Amino acid sequence: MALVPARVLVVEDDQDIREAVVEAITGRGYEVVEAENGAVALDRMREHAPCIVLLDLMMPVMDGWEVVAQMDTEPSLAAVPICIVSAHDRDLPRNVAVLRKPVSLASLLQTVENYCGPP
């Protein structure tokens, strides 16, 4: 039986950035689920439990702060690790990892590996 790769949820409204992040992470052997806003992200988390959520803060429909607040109300999501990937890093919700945009690819991949283990 084959092992299922670790799953990473990438939540980013900018399609070009999201595609670049997805390509980098899948290139390392991780499975990636994408969401273009916070509302979609919550649905994806409920469907596909990730080992980490890479979360932009400034998004339409539902921003990153709202996503974290909603995650904290749902026991199945409250323990999911979050890494904020944003140019905005003030007033951060709960204890989260932070990668400030523009983020280096090496830092991003190291963060994923730290939370998800090697692919």
The first five atom37 places (N, CA, C, CB, O) and aatype in JSON, in Angstrom:
{
  "aatype": [12, 0, 10, 19, 14, 0, 1, 19, 10, 19, 19, 6, 3, 3, 5, 3, 9, 1, 6, 0, 19, 19, 6, 0, 9, 16, 7, 1, 7, 18, 6, 19, 19, 6, 0, 6, 2, 7, 0, 19, 0, 10, 3, 1, 12, 1, 6, 8, 0, 14, 4, 9, 19, 10, 10, 3, 10, 12, 12, 14, 19, 12, 3, 7, 17, 6, 19, 19, 0, 5, 12, 3, 16, 6, 14, 15, 10, 0, 0, 19, 14, 9, 4, 9, 19, 15, 0, 8, 3, 1, 3, 10, 14, 1, 2, 19, 0, 19, 10, 1, 11, 14, 19, 15, 10, 0, 15, 10, 10, 5, 16, 19, 6, 2, 18, 4, 7, 14, 14],
  "atom_mask": [
    [1, 1, 1, 1, 1],
    [1, 1, 1, 1, 1],
    [1, 1, 1, 1, 1],
    [1, 1, 1, 1, 1],
    [1, 1, 1, 1, 1],
    [1, 1, 1, 1, 1],
    [1, 1, 1, 1, 1],
    [1, 1, 1, 1, 1],
    [1, 1, 1, 1, 1],
    [1, 1, 1, 1, 1],
    [1, 1, 1, 1, 1],
    [1, 1, 1, 1, 1],
    [1, 1, 1, 1, 1],
    [1, 1, 1, 1, 1],
    [1, 1, 1, 1, 1],
    [1, 1, 1, 1, 1],
    [1, 1, 1, 1, 1],
    [1, 1, 1, 1, 1],
    [1, 1, 1, 1, 1],
    [1, 1, 1, 1, 1],
    [1, 1, 1, 1, 1],
    [1, 1, 1, 1, 1],
    [1, 1, 1, 1, 1],
    [1, 1, 1, 1, 1],
    [1, 1, 1, 1, 1],
    [1, 1, 1, 1, 1],
    [1, 1, 1, 0, 1],
    [1, 1, 1, 1, 1],
    [1, 1, 1, 0, 1],
    [1, 1, 1, 1, 1],
    [1, 1, 1, 1, 1],
    [1, 1, 1, 1, 1],
    [1, 1, 1, 1, 1],
    [1, 1, 1, 1, 1],
    [1, 1, 1, 1, 1],
    [1, 1, 1, 1, 1],
    [1, 1, 1, 1, 1],
    [1, 1, 1, 0, 1],
    [1, 1, 1, 1, 1],
    [1, 1, 1, 1, 1],
    [1, 1, 1, 1, 1],
    [1, 1, 1, 1, 1],
    [1, 1, 1, 1, 1],
    [1, 1, 1, 1, 1],
    [1, 1, 1, 1, 1],
    [1, 1, 1, 1, 1],
    [1, 1, 1, 1, 1],
    [1, 1, 1, 1, 1],
    [1, 1, 1, 1, 1],
    [1, 1, 1, 1, 1],
    [1, 1, 1, 1, 1],
    [1, 1, 1, 1, 1],
    [1, 1, 1, 1, 1],
    [1, 1, 1, 1, 1],
    [1, 1, 1, 1, 1],
    [1, 1, 1, 1, 1],
    [1, 1, 1, 1, 1],
    [1, 1, 1, 1, 1],
    [1, 1, 1, 1, 1],
    [1, 1, 1, 1, 1],
    [1, 1, 1, 1, 1],
    [1, 1, 1, 1, 1],
    [1, 1, 1, 1, 1],
    [1, 1, 1, 0, 1],
    [1, 1, 1, 1, 1],
    [1, 1, 1, 1, 1],
    [1, 1, 1, 1, 1],
    [1, 1, 1, 1, 1],
    [1, 1, 1, 1, 1],
    [1, 1, 1, 1, 1],
    [1, 1, 1, 1, 1],
    [1, 1, 1, 1, 1],
    [1, 1, 1, 1, 1],
    [1, 1, 1, 1, 1],
    [1, 1, 1, 1, 1],
    [1, 1, 1, 1, 1],
    [1, 1, 1, 1, 1],
    [1, 1, 1, 1, 1],
    [1, 1, 1, 1, 1],
    [1, 1, 1, 1, 1],
    [1, 1, 1, 1, 1],
    [1, 1, 1, 1, 1],
    [1, 1, 1, 1, 1],
    [1, 1, 1, 1, 1],
    [1, 1, 1, 1, 1],
    [1, 1, 1, 1, 1],
    [1, 1, 1, 1, 1],
    [1, 1, 1, 1, 1],
    [1, 1, 1, 1, 1],
    [1, 1, 1, 1, 1],
    [1, 1, 1, 1, 1],
    [1, 1, 1, 1, 1],
    [1, 1, 1, 1, 1],
    [1, 1, 1, 1, 1],
    [1, 1, 1, 1, 1],
    [1, 1, 1, 1, 1],
    [1, 1, 1, 1, 1],
    [1, 1, 1, 1, 1],
    [1, 1, 1, 1, 1],
    [1, 1, 1, 1, 1],
    [1, 1, 1, 1, 1],
    [1, 1, 1, 1, 1],
    [1, 1, 1, 1, 1],
    [1, 1, 1, 1, 1],
    [1, 1, 1, 1, 1],
    [1, 1, 1, 1, 1],
    [1, 1, 1, 1, 1],
    [1, 1, 1, 1, 1],
    [1, 1, 1, 1, 1],
    [1, 1, 1, 1, 1],
    [1, 1, 1, 1, 1],
    [1, 1, 1, 1, 1],
    [1, 1, 1, 1, 1],
    [1, 1, 1, 1, 1],
    [1, 1, 1, 1, 1],
    [1, 1, 1, 1, 1],
    [1, 1, 1, 0, 1],
    [1, 1, 1, 1, 1],
    [1, 1, 1, 1, 1]
  ],
  "atom_positions": [
    [[0.84, -1.18, 0.0], [0.0, 0.0, 0.0], [0.88, 1.24, 0.0], [-0.96, 0.0, 1.22], [1.82, 1.34, 0.8]],
    [[0.59, 2.19, -0.89], [1.38, 3.41, -1.0], [0.99, 4.39, 0.11], [1.2, 4.05, -2.38], [-0.17, 4.47, 0.5]],
    [[1.97, 5.12, 0.59], [1.71, 6.14, 1.59], [1.12, 7.38, 0.93], [2.99, 6.5, 2.36], [1.53, 7.75, -0.17]],
    [[0.17, 8.01, 1.6], [-0.42, 9.25, 1.1], [0.51, 10.39, 1.49], [-1.87, 9.47, 1.68], [0.92, 10.48, 2.65]],
    [[0.86, 11.27, 0.54], [1.75, 12.38, 0.89], [1.07, 13.36, 1.84], [2.21, 13.11, -0.38], [-0.15, 13.46, 1.88]],
    [[1.88, 14.07, 2.6], [1.36, 15.09, 3.49], [0.62, 16.14, 2.67], [2.49, 15.75, 4.33], [1.04, 16.48, 1.57]],
    [[-0.49, 16.63, 3.22], [-1.35, 17.58, 2.5], [-1.18, 18.99, 3.06], [-2.83, 17.15, 2.59], [-1.23, 19.2, 4.27]],
    [[-0.97, 19.94, 2.17], [-0.8, 21.35, 2.51], [-1.94, 22.13, 1.88], [0.59, 21.89, 2.02], [-2.26, 21.93, 0.7]],
    [[-2.57, 23.02, 2.66], [-3.61, 23.89, 2.12], [-3.0, 25.26, 1.87], [-4.83, 23.98, 3.08], [-2.49, 25.89, 2.8]],
    [[-3.06, 25.72, 0.63], [-2.55, 27.03, 0.24], [-3.75, 27.95, 0.02], [-1.66, 26.95, -1.05], [-4.57, 27.72, -0.87]],
    [[-3.84, 29.0, 0.85], [-4.95, 29.94, 0.78], [-4.4, 31.29, 0.36], [-5.71, 30.04, 2.17], [-3.75, 31.99, 1.13]],
    [[-4.67, 31.64, -0.89], [-4.1, 32.85, -1.49], [-5.04, 33.33, -2.59], [-2.66, 32.6, -2.06], [-5.4, 32.55, -3.47]],
    [[-5.45, 34.6, -2.55], [-6.36, 35.11, -3.56], [-5.66, 35.48, -4.87], [-7.09, 36.3, -3.03], [-6.31, 35.51, -5.92]],
    [[-4.37, 35.76, -4.82], [-3.63, 36.1, -6.04], [-3.27, 34.8, -6.76], [-2.34, 36.94, -5.7], [-2.45, 34.01, -6.28]],
    [[-3.89, 34.59, -7.91], [-3.72, 33.33, -8.63], [-2.26, 33.04, -8.99], [-4.55, 33.34, -9.89], [-1.82, 31.9, -8.88]],
    [[-1.52, 34.06, -9.42], [-0.12, 33.85, -9.81], [0.72, 33.39, -8.62], [0.47, 35.13, -10.41], [1.53, 32.48, -8.74]],
    [[0.52, 34.03, -7.48], [1.26, 33.64, -6.27], [0.85, 32.24, -5.85], [1.01, 34.64, -5.12], [1.7, 31.4, -5.54]],
    [[-0.47, 31.98, -5.85], [-0.96, 30.66, -5.45], [-0.37, 29.57, -6.34], [-2.49, 30.61, -5.5], [0.07, 28.53, -5.84]],
    [[-0.37, 29.79, -7.63], [0.17, 28.79, -8.56], [1.66, 28.56, -8.33], [-0.07, 29.22, -10.01], [2.12, 27.42, -8.39]],
    [[2.41, 29.61, -8.08], [3.86, 29.46, -7.83], [4.11, 28.67, -6.54], [4.54, 30.84, -7.74], [4.98, 27.81, -6.51]],
    [[3.35, 28.96, -5.5], [3.51, 28.24, -4.24], [3.13, 26.77, -4.41], [2.65, 28.9, -3.12], [3.83, 25.88, -3.94]],
    [[2.01, 26.54, -5.08], [1.56, 25.16, -5.32], [2.62, 24.39, -6.11], [0.22, 25.15, -6.08], [2.94, 23.25, -5.76]],
    [[3.15, 24.99, -7.14], [4.17, 24.32, -7.96], [5.4, 23.96, -7.13], [4.58, 25.21, -9.14], [5.94, 22.86, -7.25]],
    [[5.84, 24.89, -6.29], [7.03, 24.64, -5.46], [6.78, 23.5, -4.47], [7.43, 25.91, -4.71], [7.65, 22.65, -4.28]],
    [[5.62, 23.49, -3.86], [5.34, 22.48, -2.84], [5.08, 21.12, -3.45], [4.13, 22.9, -2.0], [5.56, 20.11, -2.94]],
    [[4.33, 21.08, -4.54], [4.11, 19.78, -5.2], [5.4, 19.24, -5.79], [3.04, 19.91, -6.3], [5.61, 18.03, -5.84]],
    [[6.27, 20.14, -6.22], [7.57, 19.73, -6.74], [8.42, 19.02, -5.71], [0.0, 0.0, 0.0], [9.32, 18.25, -6.07]],
    [[8.15, 19.26, -4.46], [8.86, 18.58, -3.36], [8.17, 17.29, -2.93], [8.98, 19.5, -2.18], [8.69, 16.58, -2.08]],
    [[7.0, 16.99, -3.51], [6.33, 15.73, -3.22], [5.16, 15.81, -2.26], [0.0, 0.0, 0.0], [4.61, 14.78, -1.88]],
    [[4.77, 17.02, -1.87], [3.61, 17.17, -1.01], [2.34, 17.26, -1.85], [3.76, 18.43, -0.11], [2.38, 17.71, -3.0]],
    [[1.24, 16.83, -1.28], [-0.06, 17.04, -1.91], [-0.53, 18.44, -1.52], [-1.1, 15.93, -1.47], [-0.34, 18.86, -0.38]],
    [[-1.14, 19.15, -2.46], [-1.59, 20.52, -2.19], [-3.06, 20.65, -2.53], [-0.75, 21.54, -2.98], [-3.52, 20.18, -3.57]],
    [[-3.78, 21.31, -1.64], [-5.16, 21.7, -1.87], [-5.15, 23.23, -1.9], [-6.15, 21.13, -0.76], [-4.47, 23.86, -1.09]],
    [[-5.89, 23.82, -2.83], [-5.88, 25.27, -3.01], [-7.21, 25.89, -2.61], [-5.56, 25.63, -4.46], [-8.26, 25.26, -2.7]],
    [[-7.13, 27.16, -2.16], [-8.33, 27.95, -1.91], [-8.01, 29.4, -2.23], [-8.81, 27.8, -0.43], [-6.94, 29.9, -1.92]],
    [[-8.98, 30.07, -2.88], [-8.76, 31.45, -3.29], [-9.29, 32.47, -2.29], [-9.4, 31.68, -4.63], [-9.09, 33.67, -2.46]],
    [[-9.97, 31.99, -1.25], [-10.43, 32.89, -0.19], [-10.71, 32.07, 1.07], [-11.71, 33.68, -0.63], [-10.65, 30.84, 1.04]],
    [[-11.01, 32.76, 2.15], [-11.18, 32.09, 3.42], [-12.37, 31.16, 3.5], [0.0, 0.0, 0.0], [-12.29, 30.11, 4.13]],
    [[-13.47, 31.53, 2.86], [-14.66, 30.67, 2.89], [-14.37, 29.33, 2.22], [-15.85, 31.37, 2.21], [-14.72, 28.27, 2.74]],
    [[-13.74, 29.39, 1.07], [-13.36, 28.16, 0.36], [-12.35, 27.37, 1.2], [-12.78, 28.49, -1.05], [-12.4, 26.15, 1.25]],
    [[-11.43, 28.08, 1.84], [-10.41, 27.41, 2.67], [-11.05, 26.57, 3.77], [-9.47, 28.44, 3.28], [-10.64, 25.43, 4.0]],
    [[-12.05, 27.12, 4.45], [-12.7, 26.36, 5.52], [-13.37, 25.1, 4.96], [-13.74, 27.24, 6.23], [-13.29, 24.04, 5.58]],
    [[-14.02, 25.22, 3.81], [-14.62, 24.04, 3.19], [-13.56, 23.0, 2.84], [-15.38, 24.44, 1.93], [-13.75, 21.81, 3.08]],
    [[-12.43, 23.46, 2.28], [-11.36, 22.53, 1.91], [-10.78, 21.83, 3.15], [-10.24, 23.29, 1.15], [-10.49, 20.63, 3.11]],
    [[-10.61, 22.59, 4.24], [-10.09, 21.98, 5.47], [-11.0, 20.9, 6.0], [-9.88, 23.04, 6.54], [-10.54, 19.88, 6.49]],
    [[-12.29, 21.13, 5.91], [-13.26, 20.14, 6.39], [-13.25, 18.89, 5.52], [-14.67, 20.74, 6.42], [-13.51, 17.79, 6.01]],
    [[-12.94, 19.05, 4.24], [-12.89, 17.92, 3.3], [-11.55, 17.2, 3.32], [-13.18, 18.4, 1.89], [-11.5, 15.97, 3.23]],
    [[-10.47, 17.95, 3.44], [-9.11, 17.42, 3.3], [-8.25, 17.93, 4.45], [-8.49, 17.82, 1.92], [-7.7, 19.03, 4.36]],
    [[-8.13, 17.18, 5.5], [-7.36, 17.64, 6.66], [-5.9, 17.9, 6.28], [-7.44, 16.59, 7.81], [-5.19, 16.97, 5.89]],
    [[-5.45, 19.16, 6.39], [-4.07, 19.47, 6.04], [-3.13, 19.33, 7.24], [-3.98, 20.88, 5.48], [-3.57, 19.39, 8.39]],
    [[-1.85, 19.15, 6.96], [-0.85, 19.17, 8.03], [-0.45, 20.59, 8.35], [0.39, 18.34, 7.64], [0.1, 20.85, 9.43]],
    [[-0.7, 21.53, 7.43], [-0.48, 22.97, 7.67], [-1.32, 23.76, 6.68], [1.04, 23.33, 7.52], [-1.6, 23.31, 5.57]],
    [[-1.72, 24.96, 7.12], [-2.42, 25.91, 6.26], [-1.49, 27.09, 6.03], [-3.79, 26.37, 6.9], [-1.06, 27.74, 6.98]],
    [[-1.17, 27.36, 4.78], [-0.4, 28.55, 4.4], [-1.44, 29.6, 4.04], [0.61, 28.27, 3.2], [-2.08, 29.51, 3.0]],
    [[-1.59, 30.61, 4.91], [-2.75, 31.5, 4.87], [-2.37, 32.95, 4.63], [-3.52, 31.38, 6.15], [-1.64, 33.56, 5.42]],
    [[-2.88, 33.5, 3.53], [-2.79, 34.93, 3.3], [-3.8, 35.61, 4.21], [-3.05, 35.29, 1.78], [-4.82, 35.01, 4.55]],
    [[-3.54, 36.83, 4.62], [-4.48, 37.55, 5.48], [-5.46, 38.42, 4.71], [-3.73, 38.4, 6.47], [-6.65, 38.47, 5.04]],
    [[-4.97, 39.11, 3.7], [-5.78, 40.08, 2.96], [-6.41, 39.4, 1.74], [-4.92, 41.31, 2.52], [-5.77, 39.23, 0.71]],
    [[-7.7, 39.02, 1.89], [-8.41, 38.33, 0.81], [-9.86, 38.79, 0.78], [-8.34, 36.79, 0.99], [-10.39, 39.24, 1.79]],
    [[-10.49, 38.68, -0.39], [-11.92, 38.99, -0.48], [-12.75, 37.86, 0.13], [-12.33, 39.24, -1.95], [-12.22, 36.79, 0.44]],
    [[-14.01, 38.09, 0.28], [-15.01, 37.14, 0.78], [-14.82, 36.89, 2.27], [-14.93, 35.81, 0.01], [-15.7, 37.23, 3.07]],
    [[-13.71, 36.3, 2.66], [-13.38, 36.08, 4.07], [-11.88, 36.18, 4.21], [-13.91, 34.69, 4.58], [-11.14, 35.43, 3.57]],
    [[-11.42, 37.11, 5.05], [-9.97, 37.3, 5.19], [-9.35, 36.28, 6.16], [-9.68, 38.72, 5.68], [-10.05, 35.49, 6.78]],
    [[-8.05, 36.33, 6.26], [-7.33, 35.37, 7.09], [-7.66, 35.43, 8.56], [0.0, 0.0, 0.0], [-7.69, 34.41, 9.24]],
    [[-7.9, 36.64, 9.08], [-8.26, 36.77, 10.49], [-9.58, 36.04, 10.77], [-8.38, 38.26, 10.89], [-9.72, 35.37, 11.8]],
    [[-10.54, 36.18, 9.86], [-11.83, 35.5, 10.01], [-11.67, 33.98, 9.91], [-12.81, 35.99, 8.95], [-12.35, 33.24, 10.62]],
    [[-10.79, 33.53, 9.04], [-10.53, 32.09, 8.9], [-10.03, 31.52, 10.24], [-9.5, 31.82, 7.77], [-10.54, 30.5, 10.71]],
    [[-9.05, 32.18, 10.83], [-8.49, 31.69, 12.09], [-9.56, 31.71, 13.18], [-7.27, 32.54, 12.51], [-9.66, 30.76, 13.97]],
    [[-10.34, 32.78, 13.24], [-11.4, 32.85, 14.25], [-12.39, 31.7, 14.09], [-12.13, 34.2, 14.17], [-12.82, 31.1, 15.08]],
    [[-12.75, 31.4, 12.86], [-13.68, 30.29, 12.61], [-13.03, 28.95, 12.93], [-14.16, 30.3, 11.14], [-13.68, 28.07, 13.51]],
    [[-11.77, 28.78, 12.57], [-11.06, 27.54, 12.88], [-11.06, 27.29, 14.39], [-9.61, 27.58, 12.35], [-11.22, 26.16, 14.85]],
    [[-10.87, 28.35, 15.16], [-10.79, 28.22, 16.61], [-12.12, 27.81, 17.24], [-10.33, 29.52, 17.22], [-12.14, 27.36, 18.38]],
    [[-13.23, 27.96, 16.51], [-14.54, 27.56, 17.04], [-14.89, 26.11, 16.69], [-15.62, 28.49, 16.52], [-15.86, 25.56, 17.21]],
    [[-14.11, 25.5, 15.8], [-14.39, 24.13, 15.37], [-13.3, 23.2, 15.89], [-14.49, 24.05, 13.82], [-12.15, 23.3, 15.48]],
    [[-13.66, 22.3, 16.8], [-12.65, 21.42, 17.4], [-11.79, 20.66, 16.38], [-13.32, 20.43, 18.3], [-10.61, 20.45, 16.62]],
    [[-12.38, 20.26, 15.26], [-11.61, 19.5, 14.27], [-10.59, 20.37, 13.53], [-12.55, 18.86, 13.27], [-9.66, 19.85, 12.92]],
    [[-10.75, 21.7, 13.58], [-9.84, 22.6, 12.89], [-8.94, 23.39, 13.83], [-10.63, 23.56, 12.04], [-7.92, 23.93, 13.4]],
    [[-9.29, 23.47, 15.09], [-8.58, 24.34, 16.03], [-7.12, 23.99, 16.2], [-9.26, 24.3, 17.36], [-6.3, 24.86, 16.49]],
    [[-6.78, 22.73, 16.03], [-5.39, 22.3, 16.23], [-4.56, 22.3, 14.95], [-5.38, 20.93, 16.84], [-3.37, 22.0, 15.0]],
    [[-5.16, 22.63, 13.83], [-4.44, 22.64, 12.56], [-3.42, 23.78, 12.58], [-5.42, 22.77, 11.34], [-3.8, 24.93, 12.8]],
    [[-2.15, 23.49, 12.34], [-1.13, 24.55, 12.32], [-1.35, 25.53, 11.16], [0.26, 23.94, 12.22], [-1.77, 25.15, 10.07]],
    [[-1.06, 26.8, 11.44], [-1.21, 27.85, 10.46], [0.11, 28.59, 10.3], [-2.33, 28.83, 10.87], [0.81, 28.86, 11.28]],
    [[0.44, 28.9, 9.06], [1.55, 29.8, 8.78], [0.98, 30.95, 7.97], [2.72, 29.07, 8.01], [0.5, 30.77, 6.85]],
    [[1.03, 32.14, 8.55], [0.59, 33.33, 7.86], [1.64, 33.69, 6.81], [0.34, 34.52, 8.85], [2.82, 33.84, 7.14]],
    [[1.21, 33.83, 5.56], [2.09, 34.23, 4.46], [1.5, 35.51, 3.91], [2.22, 33.1, 3.34], [0.6, 35.49, 3.07]],
    [[2.02, 36.63, 4.4], [1.39, 37.91, 4.08], [2.37, 39.06, 4.24], [0.16, 38.13, 4.96], [3.35, 38.95, 4.98]],
    [[2.11, 40.14, 3.56], [2.88, 41.37, 3.77], [2.44, 42.06, 5.05], [2.72, 42.33, 2.55], [3.16, 42.9, 5.59]],
    [[1.26, 41.7, 5.54], [0.7, 42.28, 6.77], [0.91, 41.31, 7.92], [-0.82, 42.62, 6.59], [0.41, 40.18, 7.88]],
    [[1.64, 41.73, 8.92], [1.9, 40.8, 10.02], [1.6, 41.41, 11.39], [3.35, 40.34, 9.97], [2.17, 40.99, 12.4]],
    [[0.73, 42.4, 11.42], [0.36, 42.96, 12.72], [-1.0, 42.39, 13.14], [0.31, 44.52, 12.66], [-1.77, 41.92, 12.3]],
    [[-1.25, 42.43, 14.41], [-2.51, 41.91, 14.96], [-2.75, 40.47, 14.54], [-3.68, 42.78, 14.51], [-3.86, 40.09, 14.14]],
    [[-1.71, 39.67, 14.64], [-1.84, 38.28, 14.23], [-2.72, 37.49, 15.19], [-0.47, 37.62, 14.13], [-2.65, 37.67, 16.41]],
    [[-3.55, 36.63, 14.63], [-4.39, 35.79, 15.47], [-3.58, 34.65, 16.08], [-5.56, 35.24, 14.66], [-2.68, 34.13, 15.43]],
    [[-3.89, 34.26, 17.27], [-3.27, 33.16, 18.02], [-1.79, 32.99, 17.75], [-3.97, 31.88, 17.71], [-1.18, 33.84, 17.1]],
    [[-1.23, 31.93, 18.22], [0.2, 31.65, 18.02], [0.37, 30.96, 16.67], [0.76, 30.76, 19.19], [0.03, 29.79, 16.53]],
    [[0.88, 31.68, 15.69], [1.05, 31.15, 14.35], [2.47, 31.41, 13.86], [0.02, 31.77, 13.37], [3.15, 32.31, 14.35]],
    [[2.89, 30.61, 12.91], [4.16, 30.88, 12.23], [3.88, 32.01, 11.23], [4.73, 29.59, 11.5], [2.75, 32.2, 10.79]],
    [[4.91, 32.76, 10.88], [4.75, 33.88, 9.96], [5.88, 33.88, 8.93], [4.72, 35.22, 10.72], [7.06, 33.76, 9.28]],
    [[5.51, 34.01, 7.67], [6.45, 34.26, 6.59], [5.98, 35.53, 5.91], [6.53, 33.04, 5.57], [4.87, 35.59, 5.38]],
    [[6.82, 36.54, 5.93], [6.45, 37.84, 5.38], [6.73, 37.87, 3.88], [7.21, 38.99, 6.1], [7.82, 37.5, 3.44]],
    [[5.74, 38.32, 3.1], [5.9, 38.47, 1.66], [6.81, 39.66, 1.38], [4.53, 38.65, 0.95], [6.72, 40.66, 2.09]],
    [[7.65, 39.58, 0.38], [7.87, 38.42, -0.47], [8.66, 37.35, 0.28], [8.61, 38.82, -1.76], [9.68, 37.64, 0.9]],
    [[8.17, 36.15, 0.23], [8.76, 35.05, 0.99], [9.77, 34.3, 0.12], [7.66, 34.08, 1.49], [9.58, 34.15, -1.09]],
    [[10.83, 33.85, 0.75], [11.81, 33.05, 0.0], [11.28, 31.62, -0.13], [13.2, 33.06, 0.7], [10.65, 31.09, 0.78]],
    [[11.55, 31.03, -1.26], [11.13, 29.66, -1.51], [11.73, 28.71, -0.48], [11.53, 29.23, -2.92], [11.05, 27.79, -0.01]],
    [[12.98, 28.92, -0.12], [13.64, 28.05, 0.86], [12.92, 28.12, 2.21], [15.12, 28.44, 1.03], [12.72, 27.09, 2.86]],
    [[12.54, 29.32, 2.65], [11.83, 29.48, 3.92], [10.47, 28.81, 3.88], [11.68, 30.96, 4.27], [10.06, 28.16, 4.84]],
    [[9.78, 28.97, 2.78], [8.46, 28.37, 2.62], [8.54, 26.85, 2.7], [7.84, 28.79, 1.29], [7.78, 26.22, 3.44]],
    [[9.46, 26.28, 1.95], [9.6, 24.82, 1.93], [10.07, 24.28, 3.29], [10.57, 24.4, 0.84], [9.65, 23.21, 3.71]],
    [[10.94, 25.02, 3.95], [11.4, 24.6, 5.28], [10.26, 24.61, 6.28], [12.55, 25.5, 5.76], [10.15, 23.71, 7.11]],
    [[9.41, 25.61, 6.21], [8.26, 25.69, 7.09], [7.31, 24.51, 6.86], [7.51, 27.01, 6.89], [6.84, 23.89, 7.82]],
    [[7.03, 24.2, 5.61], [6.18, 23.06, 5.3], [6.79, 21.78, 5.86], [5.97, 22.94, 3.77], [6.09, 20.97, 6.48]],
    [[8.07, 21.58, 5.64], [8.72, 20.37, 6.15], [8.73, 20.33, 7.67], [10.16, 20.29, 5.62], [8.57, 19.25, 8.26]],
    [[8.9, 21.46, 8.32], [8.88, 21.5, 9.78], [7.56, 21.01, 10.34], [9.17, 22.9, 10.28], [7.52, 20.32, 11.36]],
    [[6.46, 21.36, 9.68], [5.13, 20.99, 10.18], [4.63, 19.66, 9.64], [4.15, 22.06, 9.83], [3.9, 18.95, 10.32]],
    [[5.02, 19.33, 8.42], [4.47, 18.14, 7.76], [5.44, 16.96, 7.71], [4.04, 18.49, 6.35], [5.05, 15.84, 7.38]],
    [[6.7, 17.22, 8.03], [7.7, 16.19, 7.88], [8.16, 16.11, 6.44], [0.0, 0.0, 0.0], [7.61, 16.78, 5.57]],
    [[9.16, 15.3, 6.18], [9.63, 15.18, 4.8], [8.57, 14.49, 3.94], [10.97, 14.39, 4.74], [7.81, 13.65, 4.42]],
    [[8.53, 14.86, 2.67], [7.52, 14.26, 1.77], [7.76, 12.78, 1.54], [7.49, 14.98, 0.44], [7.0, 12.14, 0.82]]
  ]
}
